[in-house]
Amino acid sequence: MPEVRLVGANNEQLGVVSINEALQRARALDLDLVEVAPAAAPPVCRIMDYGKFKYMQSKREQEARKKQTVIQVKEIKVRPKTDEHDLNVKIKHIRRFLEEGDKVKVTVRFRGRELTYASQSGFEVLKHVLEAVGDLSKVESPPKMEGKTMMMVVSPTAHKKKTTGPQAAASGQRPATTGGAPKPTPAAPPAPAEKQEGK
């Protein structure tokens, strides 16, 4: 008859017993017999509440996923002759991505004769972008040519994503305030004294 090394519900070692005896002990406690080390000799089985075990395992996995920081790489494409207004709009997008904790790949695309001065014009555009977002970012990959494009990658200096507004209220967090400590609420002005009528 097959034998197993049995571990009790409280992790106590119960020795090597037959599989039938292990099943009987589990049933007597209204619990399950779970094989936890099938490759061992003999296999190791544990008496446990399998439903509770799976629930706790799922809960631990969920907590681990919550602690993971997912960083995406956004891409912004510009041209060497992009006008100032459009470039500023794209810079605003880059700043927003960085504030949300994402990396940004900035690509300058060249066409035809633009490739003749690509190294100079492309570097100037990327330099301008970098100066505009330097307070939020650091250069992860410096400007370099790749075929008909010049690209660089900037990453946020802080990877933690912000939680503000309704999301913060839902999570029980208060939205971040600017300017240090919150300002005290000004006291209401004293009520005017009532005039006393002459006697």
LINGI-V441685 format. One record per residue. N is the residue number from 1. RES is the residue in three letters. SS is DSSP state (@ for helix, = for strand, . for the rest). OMEGA is omega in whole degrees, -180 to 180 (none if undefined). Layout:
# LINGI-V441685
n:N res:RES ss:SS omega:OMEGA
n:N res:RES ss:SS omega:OMEGA
This chain:
# LINGI-V441685
n:1 res:MET ss:. omega:-179
n:2 res:PRO ss:. omega:178
n:3 res:GLU ss:= omega:178
n:4 res:VAL ss:= omega:172
n:5 res:ARG ss:= omega:-170
n:6 res:LEU ss:= omega:175
n:7 res:VAL ss:= omega:-176
n:8 res:GLY ss:. omega:-177
n:9 res:ALA ss:. omega:179
n:10 res:ASN ss:. omega:180
n:11 res:ASN ss:. omega:177
n:12 res:GLU ss:. omega:-180
n:13 res:GLN ss:= omega:-178
n:14 res:LEU ss:= omega:176
n:15 res:GLY ss:= omega:-179
n:16 res:VAL ss:= omega:-179
n:17 res:VAL ss:= omega:176
n:18 res:SER ss:= omega:-180
n:19 res:ILE ss:@ omega:179
n:20 res:ASN ss:@ omega:179
n:21 res:GLU ss:@ omega:179
n:22 res:ALA ss:@ omega:179
n:23 res:LEU ss:@ omega:180
n:24 res:GLN ss:@ omega:179
n:25 res:ARG ss:@ omega:179
n:26 res:ALA ss:@ omega:-180
n:27 res:ARG ss:@ omega:180
n:28 res:ALA ss:@ omega:179
n:29 res:LEU ss:. omega:-177
n:30 res:ASP ss:. omega:180
n:31 res:LEU ss:. omega:-178
n:32 res:ASP ss:= omega:174
n:33 res:LEU ss:= omega:-174
n:34 res:VAL ss:= omega:177
n:35 res:GLU ss:= omega:-175
n:36 res:VAL ss:= omega:179
n:37 res:ALA ss:= omega:-176
n:38 res:PRO ss:. omega:-177
n:39 res:ALA ss:. omega:-179
n:40 res:ALA ss:. omega:179
n:41 res:ALA ss:. omega:-5
n:42 res:PRO ss:. omega:179
n:43 res:PRO ss:. omega:-179
n:44 res:VAL ss:= omega:176
n:45 res:CYS ss:= omega:-179
n:46 res:ARG ss:= omega:175
n:47 res:ILE ss:= omega:-177
n:48 res:MET ss:= omega:170
n:49 res:ASP ss:. omega:-172
n:50 res:TYR ss:@ omega:179
n:51 res:GLY ss:@ omega:178
n:52 res:LYS ss:@ omega:179
n:53 res:PHE ss:@ omega:-180
n:54 res:LYS ss:@ omega:179
n:55 res:TYR ss:@ omega:-180
n:56 res:MET ss:@ omega:178
n:57 res:GLN ss:@ omega:178
n:58 res:SER ss:@ omega:180
n:59 res:LYS ss:@ omega:179
n:60 res:ARG ss:@ omega:179
n:61 res:GLU ss:@ omega:178
n:62 res:GLN ss:@ omega:179
n:63 res:GLU ss:@ omega:179
n:64 res:ALA ss:@ omega:179
n:65 res:ARG ss:@ omega:180
n:66 res:LYS ss:@ omega:-177
n:67 res:LYS ss:@ omega:180
n:68 res:GLN ss:. omega:177
n:69 res:THR ss:. omega:180
n:70 res:VAL ss:. omega:-180
n:71 res:ILE ss:. omega:179
n:72 res:GLN ss:. omega:176
n:73 res:VAL ss:= omega:177
n:74 res:LYS ss:= omega:179
n:75 res:GLU ss:= omega:175
n:76 res:ILE ss:= omega:-179
n:77 res:LYS ss:= omega:178
n:78 res:VAL ss:= omega:176
n:79 res:ARG ss:= omega:180
n:80 res:PRO ss:. omega:-179
n:81 res:LYS ss:. omega:176
n:82 res:THR ss:. omega:-177
n:83 res:ASP ss:. omega:-172
n:84 res:GLU ss:@ omega:-178
n:85 res:HIS ss:@ omega:-180
n:86 res:ASP ss:@ omega:180
n:87 res:LEU ss:@ omega:179
n:88 res:ASN ss:@ omega:177
n:89 res:VAL ss:@ omega:180
n:90 res:LYS ss:@ omega:178
n:91 res:ILE ss:@ omega:177
n:92 res:LYS ss:@ omega:177
n:93 res:HIS ss:@ omega:180
n:94 res:ILE ss:@ omega:180
n:95 res:ARG ss:@ omega:179
n:96 res:ARG ss:@ omega:179
n:97 res:PHE ss:@ omega:-179
n:98 res:LEU ss:@ omega:179
n:99 res:GLU ss:@ omega:179
n:100 res:GLU ss:. omega:176
n:101 res:GLY ss:. omega:-178
n:102 res:ASP ss:. omega:172
n:103 res:LYS ss:= omega:180
n:104 res:VAL ss:= omega:174
n:105 res:LYS ss:= omega:-180
n:106 res:VAL ss:= omega:-175
n:107 res:THR ss:= omega:174
n:108 res:VAL ss:= omega:-178
n:109 res:ARG ss:= omega:-179
n:110 res:PHE ss:. omega:178
n:111 res:ARG ss:. omega:173
n:112 res:GLY ss:@ omega:-176
n:113 res:ARG ss:@ omega:179
n:114 res:GLU ss:@ omega:-180
n:115 res:LEU ss:@ omega:-179
n:116 res:THR ss:@ omega:-178
n:117 res:TYR ss:@ omega:-174
n:118 res:ALA ss:@ omega:-175
n:119 res:SER ss:@ omega:-179
n:120 res:GLN ss:@ omega:-176
n:121 res:SER ss:@ omega:180
n:122 res:GLY ss:@ omega:179
n:123 res:PHE ss:@ omega:180
n:124 res:GLU ss:@ omega:179
n:125 res:VAL ss:@ omega:-179
n:126 res:LEU ss:@ omega:177
n:127 res:LYS ss:@ omega:179
n:128 res:HIS ss:@ omega:179
n:129 res:VAL ss:@ omega:-178
n:130 res:LEU ss:@ omega:178
n:131 res:GLU ss:@ omega:-177
n:132 res:ALA ss:@ omega:-178
n:133 res:VAL ss:@ omega:-176
n:134 res:GLY ss:. omega:-180
n:135 res:ASP ss:. omega:-178
n:136 res:LEU ss:. omega:-167
n:137 res:SER ss:= omega:170
n:138 res:LYS ss:= omega:-177
n:139 res:VAL ss:= omega:177
n:140 res:GLU ss:= omega:177
n:141 res:SER ss:= omega:-176
n:142 res:PRO ss:= omega:-179
n:143 res:PRO ss:= omega:177
n:144 res:LYS ss:= omega:-180
n:145 res:MET ss:= omega:173
n:146 res:GLU ss:= omega:-177
n:147 res:GLY ss:. omega:-179
n:148 res:LYS ss:. omega:179
n:149 res:THR ss:= omega:171
n:150 res:MET ss:= omega:-176
n:151 res:MET ss:= omega:171
n:152 res:MET ss:= omega:179
n:153 res:VAL ss:= omega:176
n:154 res:VAL ss:= omega:180
n:155 res:SER ss:= omega:-179
n:156 res:PRO ss:= omega:178
n:157 res:THR ss:. omega:175
n:158 res:ALA ss:. omega:-175
n:159 res:HIS ss:. omega:-176
n:160 res:LYS ss:. omega:180
n:161 res:LYS ss:. omega:-177
n:162 res:LYS ss:. omega:173
n:163 res:THR ss:. omega:-176
n:164 res:THR ss:. omega:173
n:165 res:GLY ss:@ omega:-176
n:166 res:PRO ss:@ omega:180
n:167 res:GLN ss:@ omega:-180
n:168 res:ALA ss:@ omega:179
n:169 res:ALA ss:@ omega:-179
n:170 res:ALA ss:@ omega:-178
n:171 res:SER ss:. omega:180
n:172 res:GLY ss:. omega:180
n:173 res:GLN ss:. omega:175
n:174 res:ARG ss:. omega:177
n:175 res:PRO ss:. omega:180
n:176 res:ALA ss:. omega:177
n:177 res:THR ss:. omega:180
n:178 res:THR ss:. omega:175
n:179 res:GLY ss:. omega:175
n:180 res:GLY ss:. omega:-175
n:181 res:ALA ss:. omega:180
n:182 res:PRO ss:. omega:-179
n:183 res:LYS ss:. omega:179
n:184 res:PRO ss:. omega:178
n:185 res:THR ss:. omega:-178
n:186 res:PRO ss:. omega:-180
n:187 res:ALA ss:. omega:179
n:188 res:ALA ss:. omega:180
n:189 res:PRO ss:. omega:-179
n:190 res:PRO ss:. omega:180
n:191 res:ALA ss:. omega:-180
n:192 res:PRO ss:. omega:-180
n:193 res:ALA ss:. omega:-180
n:194 res:GLU ss:. omega:179
n:195 res:LYS ss:. omega:179
n:196 res:GLN ss:. omega:-180
n:197 res:GLU ss:. omega:178
n:198 res:GLY ss:. omega:-179
n:199 res:LYS ss:. omega:none
